């Protein structure tokens, strides 16, 4: 790129445009190496972070041993049936 600086046929506007583009490319290349561990970006917003897979738990489903569970029983012939309407406005 230094051959442009000594060439009198290149306009000053083109020279400044090339310098500006080089600065932008340098800034963008520096940002490629950034992640949440070496910048002020929080890990939750870091698109380049490695996602950790969740391991299944070691606990068994259900209540504690010795606990007697209770469930409400259905009635074959209920005394009152109440219809509840839903207002979706």
N, C-alpha and C positions, 0 to 999 in steps of 0.2 A: 504494500500500500504506500510505501514511502516514495515510490516513483511518481505519484500524483503531486506531491508537495513541491517538487522542483520543476514540474512541467508548466510552462507559462500558458499553454493552451487550455488548461483546466480552469474553469471559472471559480472565483472564491465561494460562490453559493454552492457549487458542487462539492468543493472541499469541505465546507462546514456540514453539508448533508451527510457526507461519508463519515466524518468524525462523529456526528450525532448517532448514526446507525451503529458504528463500532462501539460507542458507549452503551447503547441499548442492548446490543448483543452480549457485551461483557456482563452487564447487570443480570440479564436473563440466564446466562450460563452460571453465574454465582448462585442464583436462586435454585437451580436444579439440585445442587448438593445440600440444600437446607432441609431439615426435617424437625420434628418436635424436640429431638434431643439436643440439637445445636442451634436452636433459634428460640424466639419468644412465643412461638405458636403453640397453643395447647394441643395435647395429643388427640383430643376428640375432633379437632378441625384439620388435622394433618392428613391429606389425601394419600401421602406416600408411606404411611405407617403400615406395618405388617399387622394384619388382623389376627388376633388370637382365637383359636377355636375353643369353645367351651367343652370341658370334659364332663361326662355324665357323673352325677353325684354317687356317692357310695351308700347313701341312706336308702333303706327300703321304704316303699310307700305304705301309708296306713298309720294308725295310732300307736300309742305305746303299748308294750306287752302288758297283759292283765287288765286293760281298759275295756269295759263292757260298752260297746257302742249302742246308740239308740237311734232309731229312725221312725219318723211319723208314719203311721199306717193309714192306708186309704180306707174310706168308708164305702161300703157297697151301696148304702141308701142314706145319703146325707140329708139333714133336716132342712138346711137352707142352701140354695145355690144363688150366688150373687154374681151378676154379670158386670164387669168393669170395662167401661169404654175408654179408649185412649184418644186424647185430643192431639192430633199431629199438625197443628198449625203453628 
